Amino acid sequence: MSKIIEINTPLDADVIAGLNCGDIVHITGTIYPGRDAAHKRMAEMLAAGQPPPFHYPGSIIFYAGPAPARPGDIIGSIGPTTAGRMDLYAPSLIKAGLVAMIGKGNRSEAVKQAIIEHGGIYFAGVGGIAALMSRCVTKVDIIAFEDLGTEAVRRLSVVRLPAIVAIDCKGNDIYDRNSG
């Protein structure tokens, strides 16, 4: 069994450079869930020269929209959604400084190239354990696009959120059989 690498946000270039495709990580710190509609708005803000809803450098965006919380819980189940749905917007956000993403499934060649060019990383969230992932969340704040409901951008404080390095900063890709 692979050892688990504990990482903390914000991520810096040395941490990202030290992670390799297939590594299992536990993430502690702040992450920002957002899905399709939020990505579209963030890309529009970027194109209009407006400031992003959170500081991109060192940050991780989690392609997820949490389910409503049950009474007494701070968040409902939260699991990764298909990353390819954000591929239209991801290269511009990466170029703007967003270094890391968590989702599920493979990425387009344009996203992979942006990751390599800008020293980013893509983590695969573990599908099917959304209820368990919600237990890693210790605090939730909506920070942008509240009108989008579950797709609003939130700031989550997480402790030991599990993920796998799917595309490392060198372009090695867990979904590509020909990749290192």
C-alpha positions in Angstrom: 0.0 0.0 0.0 1.2 3.5 -0.9 2.0 5.8 1.9 -0.3 8.8 2.4 1.3 12.2 1.9 -0.1 14.9 4.1 -0.3 18.3 2.4 -1.5 21.7 3.6 -3.0 24.7 1.7 -2.1 27.0 0.3 0.1 24.8 -1.9 3.5 26.1 -3.0 5.6 25.2 -6.0 7.9 22.9 -3.9 5.0 20.9 -2.6 3.5 20.5 -6.1 6.8 19.6 -7.6 7.2 16.9 -4.9 4.0 15.1 -5.8 3.9 12.4 -8.5 1.1 10.9 -10.5 -0.6 8.1 -8.4 0.4 9.6 -5.0 -2.3 9.4 -2.4 -2.7 12.7 -0.4 -4.7 14.0 2.5 -5.4 17.7 2.1 -5.7 20.0 5.2 -6.5 23.7 4.9 -8.9 25.7 2.7 -10.4 24.5 -0.5 -13.1 26.1 -2.7 -15.9 24.0 -4.2 -17.4 25.2 -7.5 -18.9 23.7 -10.5 -20.0 24.6 -14.1 -22.0 27.8 -13.5 -19.5 29.1 -11.0 -16.6 28.4 -13.4 -18.4 30.3 -16.2 -18.8 33.3 -14.0 -15.2 33.2 -12.8 -14.0 33.1 -16.4 -16.3 36.0 -17.3 -14.9 38.0 -14.3 -11.4 37.2 -15.4 -12.1 38.3 -19.0 -13.7 41.5 -17.7 -10.6 42.3 -15.5 -12.5 41.8 -12.3 -10.9 40.3 -9.2 -11.6 36.6 -8.6 -13.9 35.5 -5.7 -10.8 34.0 -3.9 -7.0 34.3 -4.2 -6.0 31.8 -6.9 -2.3 31.3 -6.2 -1.8 28.3 -3.9 -5.5 27.5 -3.9 -7.4 24.3 -4.7 -10.8 24.3 -6.4 -12.9 21.3 -5.8 -15.3 20.4 -8.6 -18.2 19.7 -6.3 -21.6 21.1 -5.2 -22.5 19.9 -1.7 -25.8 18.5 -0.9 -27.9 20.4 1.6 -26.8 19.8 5.2 -29.0 17.7 7.5 -30.0 19.3 10.8 -26.9 19.5 13.0 -24.4 19.0 10.2 -22.4 21.9 8.7 -22.5 20.4 5.1 -24.2 17.6 3.2 -22.5 14.9 1.2 -19.8 16.4 -1.0 -18.1 14.4 -3.7 -16.2 15.1 -6.9 -18.1 15.9 -10.2 -16.8 15.2 -13.7 -13.8 17.6 -14.3 -14.2 17.6 -18.0 -17.2 19.9 -17.6 -14.9 22.6 -16.4 -12.2 22.1 -19.2 -13.5 25.0 -21.2 -12.7 27.4 -18.3 -9.8 25.7 -16.5 -6.9 26.9 -18.8 -7.7 30.6 -18.2 -8.1 30.1 -14.5 -4.8 28.1 -14.3 -3.1 30.9 -16.3 -4.5 33.4 -13.7 -2.8 31.5 -10.9 -5.1 28.7 -9.9 -2.7 25.8 -9.1 -4.8 22.8 -8.2 -8.1 21.2 -8.9 -9.9 18.2 -7.5 -12.5 16.4 -9.6 -13.1 13.0 -11.3 -12.2 11.8 -14.7 -9.7 12.7 -17.3 -8.8 16.2 -18.5 -8.5 17.7 -22.0 -5.1 18.2 -23.6 -5.5 22.0 -23.2 -5.9 21.6 -19.4 -3.0 19.2 -19.2 -0.8 21.7 -21.1 -1.8 24.5 -18.8 -1.0 22.4 -15.8 2.5 21.7 -17.2 3.1 25.3 -18.3 2.0 26.9 -15.0 3.2 24.3 -12.5 -0.2 23.1 -11.5 -1.7 19.8 -10.4 -4.9 17.8 -10.8 -6.2 15.6 -8.0 -8.8 12.9 -8.5 -11.4 12.8 -5.8 -12.5 9.4 -4.7 -15.9 8.8 -6.1 -18.6 7.1 -4.1 -17.4 8.4 -0.7 -19.2 11.8 -0.7 -20.6 11.2 2.8 -17.2 10.4 4.1 -15.6 13.4 2.4 -18.2 15.6 4.1 -16.8 14.5 7.5 -13.4 16.1 6.5 -15.1 19.6 6.4 -14.9 21.6 9.6 -16.2 25.0 8.4 -18.2 26.3 5.5 -18.8 29.9 4.2 -20.4 30.9 0.9 -18.1 33.5 -0.7 -19.5 34.1 -4.1 -22.6 33.5 -6.4 -25.0 32.6 -3.6 -27.8 32.7 -6.2 -26.4 29.5 -7.7 -27.4 27.4 -4.6 -25.4 24.3 -4.4 -23.1 25.6 -7.2 -22.2 28.7 -5.2 -18.5 29.1 -4.5 -17.7 28.2 -0.8 -14.7 28.4 1.4 -14.3 25.0 3.1 -11.9 24.3 5.9 -11.0 20.6 5.6 -8.9 18.1 7.5 -7.3 15.2 5.8 -9.5 15.2 2.7 -8.4 12.2 0.6 -7.4 12.6 -3.1 -5.0 11.0 -5.6 -2.6 12.9 -7.8 -4.1 12.3 -11.3 -2.0 14.7 -13.3 1.3 15.9 -11.8 3.1 19.1 -12.8 5.3 17.2 -15.3 2.2 16.0 -17.2 2.2 12.4 -16.0 -1.5 11.4 -16.2 -3.1 8.5 -14.3 -5.7 8.3 -17.0 -3.2 8.0 -19.9 -1.8 4.5 -20.3 1.2 5.9 -22.2 2.1 8.4 -19.5 5.0 8.1 -17.0 
